[in-house]
């Protein structure tokens, strides 16, 4: 720090309310004065993780300085670790190291940690993964192989005009602020093949080859929510805001069909693009969002499936639990009983 800036930061910290937070900042400043930059950064990092709820805005320059020291140290640490890890990677070329790589990125604050936050039911001890290993779902081969047929039937459906689609966000009354733009709008429109556990026979009849491909789909039976399969159409220049799903006992499958450039998808800290005919599976109880910045609609076949880490008895019990909640509340709207985000 320039000497005058150093003095100003010290004065700001000294003027703070006495307590553990001020003590940590003082300790970090002392480390800096003694040239112990790594110790200073470690202390600042701890302090920044415990900022008091009520803190005067006048302290902002001290916080900015603390963050700058931590950022610089992280950059040096990243270079140090890369030198250490290079030989290890070469010895294990081809090995799956993505979990440890993500751990490194979290340590270096390049990646946020997102956890499942279902709006309805949480099953503990299931893996908290944004995207699941594709190899866990061999039945997706059938759907991917039928991509051309499914695309053709979707084209025939959409030839009927936008009125064949329903708003995915169908809300009676005042929507939550995040859904205001999409509420009851076909900008995010869907064509249901299965809806909340019930086959939509008329729509399936219009898409016989898609229906035949779906016969390989191991359905997830959850009262009021599944199985569900839809053609999801996201209009040009439209974003789906960050949100979470209802139940981590199920996962969500995307089979991309029509993907213009400028489309993207994020689950937690991981972002992916859609590639027609290549399915992926994700946990929708982890915050996720989607966008279509192109000038054309984007189309994806979406369906749900069981989390593969649930045993058959657990699946049956989850089915019974969700049915029990539905029976208990009867006709009460889903949002009122906590079953909808």
Residue pairs with C-beta under 8 A, 6 or more apart in sequence:
1 9
1 32
1 65
5 65
8 61
9 29
9 61
9 62
9 65
10 29
12 58
12 59
12 61
12 62
13 22
13 25
13 26
13 29
13 59
13 62
14 26
15 58
16 22
16 25
16 56
16 59
19 52
20 50
21 47
21 50
21 51
21 52
21 55
24 43
24 44
24 46
24 47
24 50
25 44
25 47
25 62
25 66
27 43
28 39
28 40
28 41
28 43
28 44
28 47
28 66
28 69
29 40
31 37
31 39
31 40
31 43
32 40
32 69
37 69
37 73
38 73
40 69
41 69
41 70
41 72
41 73
41 74
42 73
44 66
44 67
44 69
44 70
45 70
47 66
48 63
48 66
48 67
48 70
51 63
70 109
74 108
74 109
77 108
78 108
81 104
81 108
85 104
89 97
102 111
102 269
105 111
106 112
106 113
111 269
112 268
112 269
113 269
114 130
114 267
114 268
114 269
114 286
114 287
115 128
115 286
116 122
116 126
116 128
116 244
116 248
116 283
116 285
116 286
117 244
117 285
117 286
117 287
118 244
118 245
118 246
118 247
118 248
118 285
119 244
119 245
119 246
119 285
119 338
119 339
119 340
119 341
120 246
120 247
120 338
120 339
120 340
121 246
121 247
121 248
121 249
121 318
121 321
121 322
122 247
122 248
122 285
123 247
123 248
123 249
123 307
123 310
123 314
123 318
126 248
126 249
126 307
126 309
126 310
127 309
128 283
128 286
129 283
130 267
130 268
130 269
130 270
130 282
130 283
130 286
131 267
131 270
131 272
131 280
131 281
131 282
132 251
132 281
132 282
132 283
132 308
134 140
134 279
134 280
134 281
136 281
136 308
137 253
137 279
137 281
137 305
137 308
139 216
139 217
139 218
140 253
140 255
140 279
140 281
142 213
142 216
143 150
143 213
143 214
143 216
143 217
143 255
143 279
143 301
144 255
144 277
144 278
144 279
145 213
146 209
146 210
146 212
146 213
147 255
147 257
147 276
147 277
149 209
149 210
149 213
150 207
150 209
150 210
150 213
150 255
150 257
150 301
151 257
151 258
151 276
152 209
153 206
153 207
153 208
153 209
153 210
154 191
154 207
154 210
154 231
154 257
154 258
154 299
154 301
156 206
157 164
157 191
157 203
157 206
157 207
157 231
158 164
158 233
158 299
162 186
162 189
164 191
165 186
165 189
165 190
165 191
165 233
166 186
166 189
166 190
166 191
166 192
167 182
167 183
167 184
167 185
167 186
167 188
167 189
167 190
168 182
168 188
168 189
168 190
168 230
168 232
169 175
169 179
169 182
169 183
169 184
169 185
169 188
170 183
170 184
171 179
171 183
171 184
172 333
175 183
178 241
178 242
178 243
179 241
181 187
182 188
182 238
182 240
182 241
186 233
186 235
187 234
187 235
187 238
188 232
188 233
188 234
188 235
188 238
188 240
189 232
189 233
189 235
190 230
190 231
190 232
190 233
191 203
191 230
191 231
191 233
192 200
192 203
192 228
192 229
192 230
193 199
193 200
193 203
193 204
193 207
193 210
193 211
193 214
193 229
193 230
193 231
194 200
194 214
194 219
194 227
194 228
194 229
194 230
194 303
195 228
195 230
196 224
196 225
196 226
196 228
197 221
197 222
197 223
197 224
197 225
197 226
197 227
197 228
204 210
204 211
205 211
210 301
214 229
214 303
217 227
217 229
217 303
217 305
218 305
218 306
219 226
219 227
219 305
220 226
220 227
220 249
220 250
220 304
220 305
220 306
220 315
221 227
221 319
222 247
222 249
222 250
222 304
222 318
222 319
222 322
223 319
223 322
223 323
223 325
223 326
224 322
224 326
224 334
224 339
225 246
225 247
225 250
225 304
225 322
225 339
226 250
226 304
227 303
227 304
228 302
228 303
228 304
229 301
229 302
229 303
229 304
230 301
230 302
230 303
231 257
231 299
231 300
231 301
231 302
232 299
232 300
232 301
232 302
233 297
233 298
233 299
234 240
234 263
234 290
234 292
234 297
234 298
234 299
234 300
235 292
235 297
236 260
236 292
236 294
236 295
236 296
236 297
237 292
237 293
237 294
237 295
238 291
238 292
239 289
239 290
239 291
239 292
240 289
240 290
240 291
241 289
242 287
242 288
242 289
243 287
243 288
243 289
243 341
244 284
244 285
244 286
244 287
244 288
244 341
245 252
245 283
245 284
245 285
245 341
246 285
246 339
246 340
246 341
247 285
247 318
247 322
248 283
248 285
248 307
249 306
249 307
249 310
249 314
249 315
249 318
250 304
250 305
250 306
250 307
251 281
251 282
251 283
251 284
251 304
251 305
251 306
251 307
251 308
252 281
252 282
252 283
252 284
252 302
252 303
252 304
253 279
253 280
253 281
253 302
253 303
253 304
253 305
254 265
254 274
254 279
254 280
254 281
254 282
254 300
254 301
254 302
255 277
255 279
255 300
255 301
255 302
255 303
256 274
256 275
256 276
256 277
256 278
256 279
256 299
256 300
257 276
257 299
257 300
257 301
258 276
258 296
258 297
258 298
258 299
259 273
259 274
259 275
259 276
259 298
259 299
259 300
260 292
260 294
260 295
260 296
260 297
260 298
261 294
262 292
262 293
262 294
263 273
263 274
263 290
263 291
263 292
263 293
263 294
263 298
264 271
264 272
264 273
264 290
264 291
264 293
265 271
265 272
265 273
265 274
265 288
265 289
265 290
265 291
266 272
266 288
266 289
266 290
267 282
267 283
267 284
267 286
267 287
267 288
268 286
268 287
268 288
272 280
274 298
274 300
281 305
282 288
283 307
292 298
306 315
310 318
325 337
325 339
329 336
329 337
334 340
